[in-house]
Amino acid sequence: MRERSDQGKLTAADFESSTFSISSVGNIGGTYFVPTILRPQVAIMAIGKARKIAKYVEDSTKEDGYKFIPADTVSAPQVYIIAID
């Protein structure tokens, strides 16, 4: 399946009968969104674009005991169906 994907040769049949999806909008610059489950799947995870943020951490060498450092972050919301028909 990986080879067919790399070659752009996947068909609709390759996606049938799945129960979990992973959707990525990070590759087109998306950061936050709400993933939508398409039946018969029961769960989906969406991955946003990785980005740097300022993280506030303890630092005993600083007067107030804290400092900002760069940190990598990514949004990855997950949605699950609890009751399945």
Secondary structure, 3 states (H helix, E strand, C coil): CHHHHHCCCCCHHHHCCCCEEEEECHHHCCCCCCCCCCCCCCEEEEECCCEEEEEEEECCCCCCCEEEEEEEECCCCEEECCCCC
